[in-house]
Amino acid sequence: MSHDDFAFEPVKGLPETPPEGERILWQGRPDAWALALESMNLKWVMGYFVLLAAWRLVAAIDLMPFAQAVAISTPFIVMGLIVCALLAIVAWVQARATVYTITNRRVAMRVGAALTVTLNLPYTQIANANLDLRRRGTGTIALELMGETRFSYLVLWPHVRPWHLRNPEPALRCIPDAERVAGILAEAAETRVAEPQVARADAPVAGVAAE
C-alpha cells in the first residue's frame, strides 16, 4: 500500500488552505537529474576521481606492467561511481520531497527531506527574481528578498542561489520549462504589487468621539 508522507497538507505543498481570493498558478519540483548535476556537482565529483585514477596510472606505469597499473587505478573509478550514485540518490530524494508553488499572492516552497520546512514569500517581500536558464530548458529562479528577511544557507540548501552565502536567496532550483515559469512569476508579482493596499483603521477618526 502506498503511503503519502505529506497527507497532512490540506493542499499539496502548502501548510494550510489558501485564503479566499488566492489562486494557485503553478506547482512543480526540481528535475532530479539536473539537481544532481548542478547542486551536487556530479560531473566535477566524477572528474575528480578520474583525475585520481589517471594520476595513479601515470605514477605506476613505469614501475609495473600496464595491465597491473590499470588494475590498481580502477578502484578510484569504482569509488567515483559509488559516490556519484549516492549523490544522485540524495538529489532524487530532495526533488521528491520538494514542492514549489506560485500563486497570485506569493511563492511558497516546501523543501527539505529530513527536516521539512515551508517558506511563504509574499511578492511584497521579493525585490527581484533572477533566471539562470540551461540548455535543456531547466533553470533556477533565485528570489532576492528585500528588507531584513534572512534565511540560513544551510537550511535552504540546495534550494538556494549558489555561492550567495552572505545574503542567501531562496531559489526554485532546476525546474523544467523554467522560462515559462519565470513568466508566470513575473506577471503574478507585477499584478500583485500594482494592487492598491487598503489598511484597516481601528482608531476613531479625529473629531469624532468614540462611544
Disulfide bonds with the S-S distance in Angstrom:
none
